[in-house]
Amino acid sequence: MSSRKTGNIGEDVACQFLQGKGFRVIKRNYLKPWGEIDIIAEKAGIIHFVEVKAISRESTSEVSREMDHQPEELVDVRKLRKIARTAASYMAETKDDREYQIDVVGVILSHKTRTARCRLVEQAVEDSI
């Protein structure tokens, strides 16, 4: 399966996961020339800019779990900086003065069993970024 298709499925799964946790999805795939935000959601009056990192584990079933990377660990500082800049642009563009944060949802897909595991990492960006 292509990484694009895995990413699209991962975003769909992440939306369902977030909604199950009480988030309201506002927008998907907010795009600017310098970056993209996969999901913009709201919960308890806070805007959440969510980066989704989805991977398929079909080919790694024999590999020990200690060797596996969690997908959310694959979002690097450079990517988080782009998201932060794009999030600030969204907040200014919409004239929204609410508190906001940047989160990451890691999604591990198994196409064979048609299951997914998700993990939410809240406030993935430190003030120093």
Backbone hydrogen bonds, N-H to C=O, Kabsch-Sander energy under -0.5 kcal/mol:
donor,donor_aa,acceptor,acceptor_aa,energy
6,T,2,S,-2.4
7,G,3,S,-2.4
8,N,4,R,-2.5
9,I,5,K,-2.5
10,G,6,T,-2.6
11,E,7,G,-2.2
12,D,8,N,-1.9
13,V,9,I,-2.6
14,A,10,G,-2.7
15,C,11,E,-2.2
16,Q,12,D,-1.9
17,F,13,V,-2.6
18,L,14,A,-2.9
19,Q,15,C,-2.6
20,G,16,Q,-2.0
21,K,17,F,-0.8
21,K,18,L,-1.0
22,G,19,Q,-1.6
23,F,18,L,-2.3
24,R,42,E,-2.6
25,V,23,F,-0.5
26,I,40,I,-3.0
27,K,40,I,-1.9
29,N,38,D,-2.5
30,Y,37,I,-2.0
31,L,29,N,-0.5
32,K,35,G,-2.9
35,G,32,K,-1.3
37,I,30,Y,-2.5
38,D,36,E,-0.5
39,I,50,V,-1.9
40,I,27,K,-3.2
41,A,39,I,-0.5
41,A,48,H,-2.7
42,E,24,R,-2.2
43,K,46,I,-2.1
46,I,43,K,-1.8
47,I,99,E,-2.4
48,H,41,A,-3.5
49,F,47,I,-0.5
49,F,101,Q,-2.8
50,V,39,I,-3.4
50,V,48,H,-0.7
51,E,49,F,-0.5
51,E,103,D,-2.5
53,K,51,E,-0.5
53,K,105,V,-2.5
54,A,52,V,-0.5
55,I,107,V,-2.6
57,R,109,L,-2.3
60,T,57,R,-0.9
61,S,58,E,-0.5
63,V,60,T,-1.0
67,M,64,S,-1.2
68,D,64,S,-0.6
68,D,65,R,-0.8
73,E,70,Q,-1.5
74,L,71,P,-1.8
75,V,72,E,-1.0
76,D,74,L,-0.8
80,L,76,D,-2.2
81,R,77,V,-2.3
82,K,78,R,-1.8
83,I,79,K,-2.3
84,A,80,L,-2.5
85,R,81,R,-2.3
86,T,82,K,-2.4
87,A,83,I,-3.0
88,A,84,A,-2.3
89,S,85,R,-1.8
90,Y,86,T,-2.3
91,M,87,A,-2.5
92,A,88,A,-2.1
93,E,89,S,-2.9
94,T,90,Y,-2.4
95,K,92,A,-0.7
96,D,91,M,-2.1
97,D,95,K,-0.6
101,Q,47,I,-2.1
103,D,49,F,-2.6
103,D,101,Q,-0.5
104,V,121,V,-2.4
105,V,51,E,-2.7
106,G,104,V,-0.5
106,G,119,R,-2.7
107,V,53,K,-2.6
108,I,117,R,-2.8
109,L,55,I,-3.2
109,L,107,V,-0.6
110,S,115,T,-2.7
114,R,110,S,-1.1
115,T,110,S,-1.6
117,R,108,I,-2.1
119,R,106,G,-2.0
121,V,104,V,-3.2
121,V,119,R,-0.5
122,E,120,L,-0.6
124,A,102,I,-3.0
125,V,102,I,-0.6
126,E,124,A,-0.5
129,I,126,E,-1.7
